Amino acid sequence: MSELAGVLQQLTQEVIKGMRLTDMAVGTVVSASPLAIQTDSSMPPTPEAALSLTDAVIARTANVQGGAGGTVTIHEGLKAGDKVLMLRVKNGQNYIVLSKIKGG
């Protein structure tokens, strides 16, 4: 009976591991428009439809008050070649893009 319990425990652990409910991942932006991020060289890039972006990676500018006026860049947004830190969700089908990684 203990052998059966061991087999069931092992199977349960393998199923949970295979589900990849949440996990950190590093990716490289291969295209900014449309957005596509490569996480694994053996798989096709993840398309924009499967990516959720945080404010830290969305391009944003603001108007300058006073002086000569103009605009200032708050966030550049993503461009090809950028390295990003992501959180894998929905059984590995989607990613939340958290931030850029410096030096990438």
C-alpha positions in Angstrom: 0.0 0.0 0.0 2.8 2.4 0.8 4.2 1.8 -2.7 0.9 3.0 -4.2 1.0 6.1 -2.0 4.5 6.9 -3.2 3.6 6.5 -6.8 0.5 8.8 -6.3 2.7 11.4 -4.6 5.2 11.4 -7.4 2.5 11.7 -10.0 0.9 14.6 -8.1 4.3 16.4 -7.9 4.9 16.0 -11.6 1.4 17.3 -12.5 2.0 20.4 -10.3 5.4 21.0 -11.7 4.1 20.6 -15.3 1.3 23.2 -14.6 3.7 26.0 -14.1 1.1 28.1 -12.4 3.4 31.0 -11.8 7.1 31.3 -12.4 9.7 34.0 -13.2 11.1 34.2 -16.7 13.5 36.4 -18.6 12.8 37.3 -22.2 14.1 39.3 -25.0 12.0 41.7 -27.0 12.3 40.5 -30.7 9.7 43.0 -32.0 8.2 46.2 -30.6 5.3 46.5 -33.0 3.6 44.2 -32.8 5.2 43.2 -29.5 6.8 39.8 -29.4 9.1 38.4 -26.7 11.3 35.4 -26.9 11.6 33.4 -23.7 13.0 30.1 -25.0 15.0 29.6 -28.2 13.2 26.3 -28.9 9.8 27.9 -28.9 8.3 30.7 -31.1 8.2 34.2 -29.5 5.2 35.0 -27.3 2.8 37.3 -29.1 1.4 40.6 -27.8 -2.0 38.9 -27.2 -0.4 36.7 -24.5 1.5 39.6 -22.8 0.2 41.9 -20.1 2.3 45.0 -19.5 2.9 46.9 -16.3 3.3 50.7 -16.2 7.0 50.2 -15.8 7.4 49.0 -19.5 4.7 51.2 -21.2 6.0 54.2 -23.1 4.9 57.4 -21.4 5.7 61.1 -21.7 4.5 64.2 -19.8 4.2 67.9 -20.6 6.7 70.1 -18.9 5.1 73.0 -17.0 6.7 76.4 -17.2 10.0 77.4 -18.8 10.3 76.4 -22.4 7.6 73.8 -22.1 7.9 70.6 -24.2 7.7 67.0 -23.1 9.8 64.7 -21.0 10.1 60.9 -21.4 9.1 59.1 -18.2 9.4 55.6 -19.7 10.8 54.7 -23.1 8.7 51.6 -23.5 10.0 48.4 -25.0 12.2 48.1 -28.1 13.9 45.1 -29.9 16.8 43.8 -27.9 15.5 44.8 -24.5 15.7 42.1 -21.8 12.7 41.9 -19.6 11.6 40.2 -16.3 8.3 38.4 -16.6 5.9 36.4 -14.5 4.5 33.3 -16.2 0.8 32.8 -15.5 -2.2 30.7 -16.8 -0.3 27.4 -17.0 2.5 29.1 -18.9 0.2 30.5 -21.7 0.5 34.2 -20.7 3.1 36.5 -19.2 3.0 39.7 -17.1 6.0 41.8 -18.2 7.2 43.4 -15.0 10.2 45.4 -15.9 13.3 45.9 -18.1 16.5 44.3 -16.9 19.5 46.7 -16.9 22.3 45.8 -19.2 20.0 44.1 -21.6 
